């Protein structure tokens, strides 16, 4: 009796699988996105799901030798910082970001710098011709004999090229444009992306080849394709920033060889994306003091960055006052406003409150609470705050101001930028030229104004 074939359907937007056709994907919510996989596609799915080789039997961890991770520089300080100290041979790195943010520009610049050092680099483009890439290379000063260009979208041709030369770095731009002739689905489909990523990962591990792949992102900001794409690679980096702004930020969301807390800050110039040297001047203005503006110091990985918190408090003309926050958590803003009404008796229930973090960066820690409160009080009372003062502290629901981590690094950065005063939770024993004022409760903040 013939064995009954098992039907398998897959969502072409997120990779969700089901044994029957579904009109709406339960994972991503898209409609009419499920297609049935044929027997060949199901076989490929089984192969790519076995990412880890289980040919050897288990051994006690005490008998396992530690791998010595070696790195080489990309000759870009910010890029090396996000990667964890440099490029690891045999690693597979996925870089995502919105169109025009600078993914291809950065990697072509890095490819040129690595090629200049003598290493062979292959840049594969499935979106542009070699002539178009040459135009950009002229602008980025990336013309070197060790940098090879290949305009190709067929996986088998790319694999053949990798066998012809002893490349040490390979860049794929982008993963959604490459296809394999072993599959009948279109380029960019879930099955194609999964198969190609698996083959590239296997090649990177076998040849000790450092590989970078660029991924398109969806409307919600996630990388297009199945989630298995992010699980298979070693490192996932996301570009943040708008194409109309000169500053771009590169964050690590997964890194098997380093920390994900670091952030790379780049500046778009005529020569391409370069490391932002004078970071401090990019996020706050040193001009005259204005009401509704307060400075704080946040930590991005191991780096302390001074940010300007801007607040606008104006009498509301609507029954329900507006609360808006850009670069700051809106729910946390609501909590701070309720705390100010209770502790200081500010009638903010009749006022619209707007908060903005200058420079386009988003604060993901609570150390800016004190600066937000200072900016709100300053705007409400129309009293400017000196640009030589910094506010660093977390505010609790009880109104208590709590200390934050790495306060020494924050104060050193504030002093380096010419600040004279810092309002913090408690006194420190650091011998610095900056004066510190301890404020342990929100109710005492009104005394500063």
Residue pairs with C-beta under 8 A, 6 or more apart in sequence:
5 39
6 19
6 42
7 19
7 20
7 36
8 17
8 18
8 19
8 36
8 37
8 42
8 45
9 17
9 18
9 19
9 20
9 21
9 22
9 34
9 35
9 36
9 37
10 16
10 17
10 18
10 34
10 35
10 37
10 190
10 191
11 17
11 25
11 27
11 28
11 30
11 33
11 34
11 190
12 33
12 34
12 35
12 189
12 190
13 25
13 28
13 30
13 33
13 190
13 218
14 25
14 27
14 28
14 30
14 190
14 226
14 227
15 190
15 194
15 225
15 226
15 227
15 228
16 25
16 26
16 27
16 28
18 34
21 34
21 36
22 34
23 31
23 32
23 34
24 30
24 31
25 31
25 33
25 34
37 45
37 191
38 184
40 182
40 183
40 184
41 183
41 184
41 185
41 191
44 182
44 183
44 191
44 194
44 195
45 191
45 194
47 198
48 194
48 195
48 198
48 228
51 198
51 201
51 232
69 88
69 257
70 88
70 89
71 83
71 84
71 85
71 86
71 87
71 88
71 257
72 86
72 87
72 89
72 114
72 119
73 80
73 86
73 87
74 80
74 83
74 86
74 87
74 110
74 113
74 114
75 110
75 113
75 114
75 116
75 117
76 106
76 109
76 110
76 113
76 274
76 275
77 275
78 250
78 264
78 265
78 266
78 275
78 276
79 106
79 110
79 250
79 264
79 275
80 86
80 87
81 262
81 264
81 301
82 237
82 250
82 251
82 252
82 262
82 263
82 264
83 93
83 235
83 252
83 255
83 257
83 258
84 252
84 255
84 257
84 258
84 259
84 262
85 258
87 114
87 169
87 210
88 210
88 234
88 257
89 168
89 208
89 209
89 210
90 204
90 205
90 207
90 208
90 209
90 210
91 204
91 210
91 211
91 234
91 235
91 256
91 257
92 197
92 200
92 201
92 204
92 211
92 213
92 232
92 233
92 234
92 235
93 210
93 211
93 212
93 213
93 233
93 234
93 235
93 236
93 237
94 175
94 212
94 213
94 215
94 223
94 229
94 230
94 233
94 235
94 236
94 237
95 103
95 107
95 212
95 213
95 214
95 215
95 237
95 238
95 239
95 250
96 103
96 214
96 215
96 216
96 217
96 222
96 223
96 236
96 237
96 238
96 239
97 103
97 217
97 238
97 239
97 240
98 217
98 221
98 239
98 243
99 216
99 243
100 243
101 239
101 240
101 241
101 242
101 243
101 248
102 239
102 241
102 248
102 266
102 268
102 272
102 273
103 173
103 214
103 239
104 136
104 173
104 214
105 136
105 140
105 268
105 272
105 273
106 250
106 266
106 272
106 273
107 123
107 171
107 173
107 212
107 214
108 123
108 133
108 136
108 137
108 140
108 142
108 171
108 272
109 140
109 142
109 272
109 273
109 274
111 121
111 123
111 142
111 147
111 169
111 171
112 137
112 140
112 141
112 142
112 143
112 144
112 147
113 142
114 121
114 168
114 169
115 121
115 142
115 144
115 145
115 146
115 147
116 144
116 146
118 146
119 146
119 168
119 169
120 146
120 148
120 165
120 166
120 167
120 168
120 169
121 146
121 147
121 148
121 167
121 168
121 169
121 170
121 171
122 148
122 150
122 161
122 162
122 165
122 167
122 169
122 170
122 171
123 133
123 147
123 148
123 149
123 150
123 171
123 173
124 150
124 151
124 152
124 158
124 161
124 170
124 171
124 172
124 173
124 178
125 133
125 149
125 150
125 151
125 173
126 151
126 152
126 153
126 172
126 173
126 174
126 177
126 178
126 187
127 173
127 174
127 177
128 151
128 173
129 151
130 149
130 150
130 151
133 149
133 151
134 149
136 142
137 143
137 147
139 270
139 271
139 272
140 271
140 272
141 271
148 165
148 167
150 158
150 161
152 158
152 161
153 177
153 178
153 179
153 187
154 178
154 179
154 180
154 181
155 178
155 179
155 180
155 181
155 195
155 196
155 199
156 180
156 181
158 172
158 178
159 199
159 203
162 170
162 203
162 207
162 209
167 209
168 209
168 210
169 209
169 210
169 211
169 212
170 204
170 209
170 210
170 211
170 212
171 211
171 212
171 213
171 214
172 178
172 200
172 211
172 212
172 213
172 214
173 214
174 213
174 214
174 215
174 216
175 193
175 196
175 197
175 213
175 214
175 215
175 225
175 229
176 187
176 188
176 193
176 215
176 216
176 224
176 225
177 187
177 188
178 187
178 192
178 196
179 186
179 187
179 192
179 196
180 192
180 195
180 196
180 199
182 195
183 191
183 192
183 195
185 191
185 192
186 192
188 224
188 225
190 225
190 226
193 225
193 226
193 229
194 225
194 226
194 228
194 229
197 213
197 228
197 229
197 232
197 233
198 232
200 211
200 213
201 232
201 233
203 209
203 211
204 210
204 211
213 233
215 223
215 224
215 225
215 229
216 223
216 224
217 223
217 224
218 224
221 238
223 229
223 230
223 236
230 236
230 253
230 254
233 254
234 254
234 255
234 256
234 257
235 252
235 254
235 255
235 256
235 257
236 252
236 253
236 254
236 255
237 250
237 251
237 252
237 253
238 250
238 251
238 253
239 248
239 249
239 250
240 248
240 249
240 250
240 251
240 362
241 247
241 248
241 249
241 360
242 360
245 360
246 267
246 268
246 269
247 265
247 266
247 267
247 268
247 276
247 282
247 359
247 360
248 265
248 266
248 267
248 268
248 273
249 263
249 264
249 265
249 266
249 361
250 263
250 264
250 265
250 266
251 260
251 263
251 264
252 258
252 259
252 260
252 261
252 262
252 263
253 260
254 260
259 301
261 300
261 301
261 302
262 300
262 301
262 302
262 303
263 300
263 301
263 303
264 275
265 275
265 276
265 279
265 282
266 273
266 274
266 275
266 276
267 273
267 274
267 275
267 276
267 282
276 282
279 303
279 305
280 305
280 306
280 413
280 416
280 417
282 359
283 305
283 306
283 307
283 308
283 358
283 359
283 361
284 295
284 306
284 307
284 308
284 358
284 359
285 308
285 358
285 387
286 387
286 418
287 387
288 384
288 387
289 384
289 385
289 386
289 387
290 384
291 378
291 379
291 381
291 382
291 383
291 384
291 385
292 310
292 311
292 312
292 313
292 375
292 376
292 378
292 379
293 308
293 309
293 310
293 311
293 375
293 378
293 384
293 385
294 308
294 309
294 311
294 371
294 372
294 374
294 375
294 378
294 385
294 389
294 391
295 306
295 307
295 308
295 309
295 371
295 385
295 387
295 389
295 390
295 391
295 414
295 419
296 306
296 307
296 309
296 367
296 368
296 370
296 371
296 390
296 391
296 392
297 304
297 305
297 306
297 307
297 367
297 390
297 392
297 410
297 411
297 413
297 414
298 304
298 305
298 307
298 363
298 365
298 367
298 368
299 305
299 365
299 367
299 405
299 406
299 409
299 410
304 406
304 409
304 410
304 412
304 413
305 361
305 413
306 390
306 413
306 414
306 417
307 357
307 358
307 359
307 361
307 363
307 368
307 371
308 357
308 358
308 359
309 328
309 355
309 356
309 357
309 358
309 368
309 371
309 372
309 374
309 375
310 355
310 356
310 357
310 358
310 375
311 353
311 354
311 355
311 356
311 372
311 375
311 376
311 378
311 379
312 352
312 353
312 354
312 379
313 348
313 351
313 352
313 353
313 354
313 376
313 379
313 380
314 351
314 352
315 350
315 351
315 352
316 322
316 350
316 351
316 352
318 352
321 348
321 349
321 350
321 351
321 352
321 353
322 352
322 353
322 354
323 330
323 333
323 334
323 337
323 352
323 353
323 354
324 330
324 353
324 354
324 355
325 333
325 354
325 355
325 356
326 355
326 356
326 357
327 355
327 356
327 357
327 360
327 361
327 362
327 363
328 355
328 356
328 357
328 362
328 363
328 368
328 372
329 363
332 366
332 369
333 353
333 355
333 372
335 397
336 369
336 372
336 373
336 376
336 395
337 348
337 353
337 376
339 395
339 397
339 399
339 442
340 346
340 348
340 373
340 376
340 377
340 442
341 347
341 348
341 349
342 399
343 399
343 441
343 442
343 443
344 377
344 442
344 443
344 445
344 446
346 376
346 377
346 380
348 376
348 380
351 380
353 376
355 372
355 375
355 376
357 363
357 368
365 404
366 394
366 395
366 404
367 392
367 393
367 394
367 404
367 410
369 393
369 394
369 395
370 391
370 392
370 393
370 394
370 395
370 401
370 423
370 439
370 445
371 390
371 391
371 392
373 391
373 395
373 442
373 445
374 385
374 391
374 423
374 445
374 448
375 385
377 445
377 446
377 449
378 384
378 385
378 449
381 449
383 449
386 420
386 421
388 418
388 419
388 420
388 421
389 419
389 420
389 421
389 422
389 423
390 410
390 414
390 419
390 421
390 422
390 423
391 422
391 423
392 404
392 407
392 410
392 411
392 422
392 423
392 424
393 401
393 402
393 403
393 404
393 423
393 424
393 425
393 439
394 401
394 402
394 403
394 404
394 425
395 401
395 402
395 442
396 402
399 441
399 442
399 443
400 440
400 441
400 442
401 425
401 439
401 440
401 441
401 442
402 425
403 424
403 425
403 426
404 410
404 425
407 424
407 428
408 428
408 430
411 422
411 424
411 428
411 430
411 432
411 434
411 436
412 432
414 422
414 434
415 432
415 433
415 434
419 434
420 434
420 435
421 434
421 435
421 436
421 437
422 434
422 435
422 436
422 437
423 436
423 437
423 439
423 448
424 436
424 437
424 438
424 439
425 438
425 439
425 440
426 438
426 440
427 436
427 438
428 436
439 445
439 448
